[in-house]
Every structure is written in C-alpha cells, then in structure tokens.
C-alpha cells in the first residue's frame, strides 16, 4: 500500500497524534492506526511518532499502511468460487454448505479465505482477505468480500450500524406464529463453550431476529415450517439459537436441535438468500438474491413446500 502523507494545520494544534491521524485518515480504524504508530510506521517530521504525543499543527506526517500479521498468515489455495457479483470494490459470493469461511483450529486450510487469496492475491493486504462477516460451515448463501482496506472498513462500519440487510431461509420443526421478533441477548454458553445461548448476563450482546412463516409441511411425519429470518444483528449462530429458544429448532441442526431428529438432514437447513448494502464507492443501495441450494430445495420439496420466489 502506498504511503499516506499529511501536512497538519494550526487547526490541528493540541490534538494527540493518534486522534488527529484517525480523523484525517478515516478509512482505517483507530485501533489499526494506533498499532501502526506503536510499530513505528507513522513518522512526524521524519521521526517515529508516539500515540499520545501532542501535535502543534505544522508537522509533516507519513503513514506506511501495513497488513497485520494475522491477515497474511494463510496460504492461497485454488478452488472454485461461485461469484454472484464483482466490481473494483467488492465480491459477492454464494458460499456452499461445507466450506469453512476462515482458518481456525481444525481448519487451517481449504477455507474460503484460502480460495480468495488465490483468486485475488491483492487481498493479502486486506484484513481476513476482505471477509467482513461469516456464515457457519454448514450454512449456504451470500457473503460480501471487500477488495481494499478502505472498503473493508466501510463495510464493517455498515454492519455495526445495522445497515447491511441479511435475509435467510430456514426450515424449522413445528409451526411458529406467522411473524414475530426475537429480541434476546446472546453470549457464549456458560457450560458448553462450543455453543452460544440466550443469556441475561452483563456479558451478553444484543441480538434481534425478525421472522415470518412462509409455508408449512410435513417431514418424517412431523410438521415443519419454512421461515424467512431477517437479522438486525449478526451474532454467532444467531438464527439457530433464537429459533431454538422459542421452541422451533432448525431441521438438521445437530448442535442445537434434538439428537434423534438430526439425521433427517445432513446439515442445518439454513441459507443466506438475500443480501443488501450501501455500495462503499457509489453510495447506491444494492441487493443480491440466490435460489436455494439443491440439497435445501430437495428437502423442502420432500416436505411438500414450494420454493419461494
């Protein structure tokens, strides 16, 4: 990434270095800028800057943007990517079930991140190869990837501001109300660290899911319902936990559902079917939609439910 140069003015006098560069270079997060200062990649009049130093308003500042070590620790791997949309700023991908998004314990290769680094090597300079939100391994559907650090920062801020619209289709056991909202804070399960749970503790984070019942049918001689779920927040396993919390677990969910029902489908019946956001460059509202994955479509057909348009 090219160096960024700043010439301060008297209006900047009295500010801390980290605050003034954070204000003048808003495309990078404050924490990232502070790390660059601490690591010596920000100079003030040719000398290494300090985070809390006061500026006088006549300094020449040079910033050398850096990729964090964890962002470049993974090797590119060739894989087929189902790209729904691509331009100079973003890539929208239809992720298949079974593909892990980001390397981690037990999955250090063969992830979407590895595939993205092979498809576009320039993503080595973007956090997590441009990935700004995740889908569970066995959840299929739409994800957006940022091509530049500035776009990545913009999309992360959109997610925080809840201006990214994400709709999912889920098949659940039972017959929920026609529509409703689940407003229930979530956090790590107090006894099973693999799971998330609805909690009332101070550490729980707000989580809001809006749902609508689209159709009902029968599967394995039990009632099931096709639900449209819209997220306001994006907590780990949010739809799976929220629907289970009101008594309507997802078909195929071996982690949160009933063990004797899990074999009916080989994964949780959940797909991110619609994605909308404000384009980070044009500022226009954009949206994408994908049809159900073949296995999910076959599942609902077996339950006597037509695929929604």
LINQUIDA-V798773 format. One record per residue. N is the residue number from 1. RES is the residue in one letter. PSI is psi in degrees with one decimal (NA if undefined). Layout:
# LINQUIDA-V798773
[[N RES PSI] [N RES PSI]]
This chain:
# LINQUIDA-V798773
[[1 X 141.7] [2 X 147.6] [3 X 151.8] [4 X 126.6] [5 X 142.0] [6 X 137.2] [7 X 109.7] [8 X 158.2] [9 X 167.1] [10 X -24.5] [11 X -15.8] [12 X -6.9] [13 X 134.0] [14 X -8.5] [15 X 155.5] [16 X 149.4] [17 X -46.9] [18 X -33.3] [19 X -39.3] [20 X -40.2] [21 X -32.2] [22 X -35.9] [23 X -39.5] [24 X -19.7] [25 X 69.0] [26 X -10.2] [27 X -11.7] [28 X 143.0] [29 X 155.5] [30 X -38.6] [31 X -38.1] [32 X -41.2] [33 X -41.9] [34 X -38.1] [35 X -39.8] [36 X -38.2] [37 X -47.9] [38 X -31.9] [39 X 1.7] [40 X 17.9] [41 X 11.8] [42 X 119.9] [43 X 148.5] [44 X 114.0] [45 X 41.7] [46 X -5.5] [47 X 148.4] [48 X 129.4] [49 X 164.4] [50 X 141.3] [51 X -46.2] [52 X 8.2] [53 X 146.2] [54 X 135.0] [55 X 157.4] [56 X -5.2] [57 X 8.6] [58 X 17.1] [59 X 156.2] [60 X 119.0] [61 X 136.4] [62 X 125.8] [63 X 128.8] [64 X 92.9] [65 X 138.5] [66 X 144.4] [67 X 136.5] [68 X 147.5] [69 X -39.3] [70 X -17.1] [71 X -14.3] [72 X 16.3] [73 X -0.6] [74 X 145.3] [75 X 144.0] [76 X 143.1] [77 X 134.9] [78 X 133.0] [79 X 157.8] [80 X 128.0] [81 X 131.6] [82 X 92.5] [83 X 118.7] [84 X -35.4] [85 X 146.5] [86 X 137.5] [87 X -161.0] [88 X -13.1] [89 X -39.4] [90 X 160.0] [91 X 131.1] [92 X 123.7] [93 X 140.7] [94 X 99.1] [95 X 131.1] [96 X 155.2] [97 X 143.9] [98 X -12.0] [99 X 121.4] [100 X 139.1] [101 X -46.4] [102 X 138.8] [103 X 144.8] [104 X -173.7] [105 X 122.6] [106 X -11.2] [107 X 66.7] [108 X -1.4] [109 X 169.7] [110 X 21.3] [111 X 167.8] [112 X -40.0] [113 X -44.3] [114 X -41.9] [115 X -38.2] [116 X -39.3] [117 X -31.1] [118 X -41.6] [119 X -39.9] [120 X 89.2] [121 X -26.7] [122 X -16.2] [123 X -7.2] [124 X -22.6] [125 X 6.2] [126 X 136.8] [127 X 132.7] [128 X 35.5] [129 X 33.3] [130 X -3.6] [131 X 125.4] [132 X -16.9] [133 X 158.2] [134 X 160.8] [135 X 146.3] [136 X 155.8] [137 X -46.4] [138 X 19.2] [139 X 130.8] [140 X 164.8] [141 X -163.4] [142 X 136.1] [143 X 147.6] [144 X 141.6] [145 X 133.5] [146 X 139.3] [147 X -17.8] [148 X 162.6] [149 X -38.7] [150 X -43.8] [151 X -39.2] [152 X -46.6] [153 X -42.4] [154 X -45.3] [155 X -37.5] [156 X -40.4] [157 X -36.3] [158 X -40.9] [159 X -42.8] [160 X -34.6] [161 X -0.7] [162 X 33.3] [163 X -0.6] [164 X 125.1] [165 X 121.0] [166 X 119.7] [167 X 138.8] [168 X 153.6] [169 X 135.5] [170 X 141.1] [171 X 122.5] [172 X 157.0] [173 X 132.6] [174 X -170.1] [175 X 89.6] [176 X 173.3] [177 X 160.2] [178 X -33.8] [179 X 164.0] [180 X 178.4] [181 X 132.7] [182 X 111.7] [183 X 90.9] [184 X 116.2] [185 X 149.9] [186 X 157.5] [187 X -176.3] [188 X 136.9] [189 X 133.4] [190 X -22.4] [191 X -29.9] [192 X 103.1] [193 X -10.2] [194 X -27.2] [195 X 159.4] [196 X 165.1] [197 X 156.6] [198 X 126.1] [199 X 157.5] [200 X 9.0] [201 X 166.2] [202 X -22.1] [203 X -11.2] [204 X 145.7] [205 X 145.6] [206 X 140.8] [207 X 125.5] [208 X 125.6] [209 X 126.8] [210 X 136.0] [211 X 155.7] [212 X 130.4] [213 X 121.6] [214 X -37.4] [215 X 160.7] [216 X 156.8] [217 X -163.5] [218 X 135.9] [219 X 125.7] [220 X 36.5] [221 X 24.3] [222 X 146.9] [223 X 139.8] [224 X 159.7] [225 X 139.2] [226 X 122.8] [227 X 142.8] [228 X 123.8] [229 X 131.8] [230 X 128.5] [231 X 134.6] [232 X -32.1] [233 X 167.2] [234 X 59.0] [235 X 154.1] [236 X 127.9] [237 X 24.1] [238 X -51.8] [239 X -41.7] [240 X -44.4] [241 X -44.3] [242 X -45.1] [243 X -37.7] [244 X -34.2] [245 X -23.2] [246 X 10.6] [247 X 14.9] [248 X 74.5] [249 X 156.3] [250 X 141.8] [251 X 133.0] [252 X 0.5] [253 X 100.1] [254 X -17.7] [255 X -42.2] [256 X -16.4] [257 X -174.3] [258 X 132.2] [259 X -38.6] [260 X -13.7] [261 X -16.2] [262 X -38.4] [263 X -9.7] [264 X -32.7] [265 X 146.6] [266 X -2.1] [267 X 170.0] [268 X 134.6] [269 X 82.8] [270 X 131.9] [271 X 134.6] [272 X 101.8] [273 X -21.7] [274 X 138.7] [275 X 126.9] [276 X 144.9] [277 X 173.7] [278 X 121.6] [279 X 126.5] [280 X -20.8] [281 X -51.5] [282 X -24.3] [283 X 3.8] [284 X 150.3] [285 X 126.4] [286 X 153.3] [287 X 147.2] [288 X 152.0] [289 X 140.1] [290 X 151.4] [291 X 164.1] [292 X 144.4] [293 X 152.9] [294 X -40.3] [295 X -38.4] [296 X -43.2] [297 X -40.3] [298 X -34.7] [299 X -48.8] [300 X -30.9] [301 X -38.9] [302 X -21.4] [303 X 2.8] [304 X 25.5] [305 X 133.1] [306 X 145.2] [307 X 129.5] [308 X 153.1] [309 X NA]]
